Amino acid sequence: MNDNVRLTFNISDEPILALEINLKTKASKVLEHVDNPVMFHAILQPKEWTYDGIQSRLQFWFNTQETLPEILDDIYPDGFYWNGQPNLDLIIEKL
């Protein structure tokens, strides 16, 4: 996986959150998000819009202790399916 990735979380093909993450420095930057707290309640709370938050949430969803780069490698380029939110998709773009 490249050092820099863009992660876009979609619900029913509508983007709700886009982040740029540097996997080497663990820096994250919110690029866009919808202003609807209800949408984020079961998916990603704003406090989780960080490298550690994304890693922790994906570890929980996939019941793994892999690092964020390892998880992203596993699901790139096909995205993923999570039973808890079947309309949720994660698009990974290498920058």
Sequence and secondary structure as in RCSB ss.txt:
>XXXX:A:sequence
MNDNVRLTFNISDEPILALEINLKTKASKVLEHVDNPVMFHAILQPKEWTYDGIQSRLQFWFNTQETLPEILDDI
YPDGFYWNGQPNLDLIIEKL
>XXXX:A:secstr
  SEEEEEEEETTEEEEEEEEETTTTEEEEEEE S HHHHTTS  GGG SHHHHHHHHHHHHT    HHHHHHHH
TTT    TT TTEEEEEEE 
